[in-house]
Amino acid sequence: MKRGGIKVEIKREKAFELLKEYVESHSLIKHCLAVEASMMGYAKKLGEDVETWASCGLLHDIDFEKHPEEHPLVGVEILREKGYPEDFVMAVKGHGDHTNTPRETIMAKTLYAVDELSGFVIACVLVRPNRFEGLKVKSVKKKLKDKAFAKAINRDQIKKSAEELGVDLTEHIQTVIDSLVQREKELKEVGLSLID
C-alpha cells in the first residue's frame, strides 16, 4: 500500500511499536490492547485481514495521551505520515463522533462499535473475583443499566454503534467477550495482560 512514496506493510507488531512511541500510560495501552482484541475477533468472524484490523484497534488512540483535546485528529496525521492507507486512517478518524466523519467501511463501523464496549467489558471483568471466567452477556447488560458503574462509558454510543454495525446487542457483547477472553490467553503467553 503506497502513500506519498511510502509503502507500509500493515503488521500488528509494527503497530504495537508505533503505539509505544506515543503512549506511556499503562491503562491506555491496555485499552488499546482490548480494542485490538475485539477488532481481531470481528476480523476473524467477518473474514477480514486480522493484521490490519488488529493494527487499527491498537492505533485508534495513538494521540490521546499527548493530545486529548485534538484526538483523534493528531493521530490521523501521524498515521498518514507513517503511510497507513486512507481507509485505515478514516476508520480511526470516524471513531470519534465529534469529527463528523461518516463511517463508510465495515472496519470503521466495527472500530466505532468495539471501542466503548471493550472498555466496558474490561471494567466488568475487573470487579469480578473470577475475572473473565464465566462472564456472561446478561452480567454485562445488567452493569450497562447501572449508571453508577463505569460512568465514563457512553451507553448510548454502545447501543447506537451496534445498530450501525447491524448486529444485535446481545450477539455484539458476546463477540467482544469471546474476543477478549481469547486474546487474554494469547497475551499472557508473551507476558502481557488486558487486566493485570
Residue pairs with C-beta under 8 A, 6 or more apart in sequence:
1 7
1 8
1 9
1 10
1 83
1 84
1 85
2 83
3 80
3 83
3 84
3 85
3 86
4 83
6 82
6 83
7 83
8 82
8 83
8 84
8 85
10 49
10 51
10 52
10 55
10 84
10 85
10 88
11 51
11 55
12 36
12 50
12 51
12 54
12 55
12 58
14 55
15 54
15 55
15 58
15 59
16 58
18 59
18 62
18 82
19 29
19 32
19 58
19 59
19 62
20 29
22 62
22 63
22 65
22 66
22 78
23 29
23 32
23 61
23 62
23 64
23 65
24 65
25 65
28 61
28 64
28 65
30 122
30 193
30 194
30 195
31 61
31 118
31 119
31 122
32 57
32 58
32 59
32 60
32 61
33 58
33 183
33 187
33 192
33 194
34 118
34 119
34 121
34 122
34 180
34 183
34 194
35 57
35 58
35 60
35 61
35 111
35 114
35 115
35 118
35 119
36 54
36 55
36 57
36 58
36 183
37 57
37 118
37 179
37 180
37 182
37 183
37 184
37 194
38 57
38 114
38 117
38 118
38 175
38 176
38 179
38 180
39 53
39 54
39 56
39 57
39 110
39 111
39 114
40 50
40 53
40 54
40 57
40 179
40 183
41 175
41 176
41 178
41 179
41 180
41 182
41 183
42 48
42 53
42 110
42 114
42 175
42 179
43 49
43 50
43 52
43 53
43 54
44 50
45 175
46 106
46 110
48 106
48 107
52 88
52 107
53 107
53 110
55 88
56 88
56 91
56 92
56 107
56 111
57 111
57 114
59 75
59 79
59 84
59 92
60 72
60 75
60 91
60 92
60 95
60 111
60 115
61 71
61 72
61 75
62 72
62 75
62 78
62 79
62 92
63 70
63 71
63 72
63 73
63 74
63 75
63 78
64 71
64 72
64 75
66 74
67 74
67 75
71 96
72 92
72 93
72 95
72 96
72 99
73 93
73 99
75 92
76 89
76 92
76 93
79 88
79 89
79 92
80 89
87 105
87 107
87 108
88 107
90 101
90 104
90 105
90 108
91 103
91 105
91 107
91 108
91 111
92 111
93 99
93 101
94 101
94 102
94 103
94 108
94 111
94 112
95 108
95 111
95 112
95 115
97 157
103 109
103 112
103 164
109 161
109 164
109 165
109 166
110 165
112 161
112 164
112 165
113 161
113 162
113 164
113 165
113 167
113 172
114 176
115 161
116 153
116 154
116 157
116 158
116 161
117 158
117 161
117 162
117 172
117 173
117 176
118 176
118 180
119 150
119 153
120 140
120 143
120 144
120 150
120 153
120 158
121 135
121 140
121 173
121 176
121 177
121 180
122 180
122 194
122 195
123 143
123 149
123 150
123 153
124 135
124 139
124 140
124 143
124 150
125 131
125 132
125 135
125 180
125 194
125 195
126 195
128 135
128 139
131 195
132 177
132 180
132 181
132 184
132 195
135 177
135 181
137 170
137 173
137 174
137 177
140 173
140 177
141 169
141 170
141 173
143 149
143 150
144 155
144 158
147 155
158 169
159 169
162 168
162 169
162 172
165 172
167 175
180 194
183 194
184 193
184 194
184 195
187 193
187 194
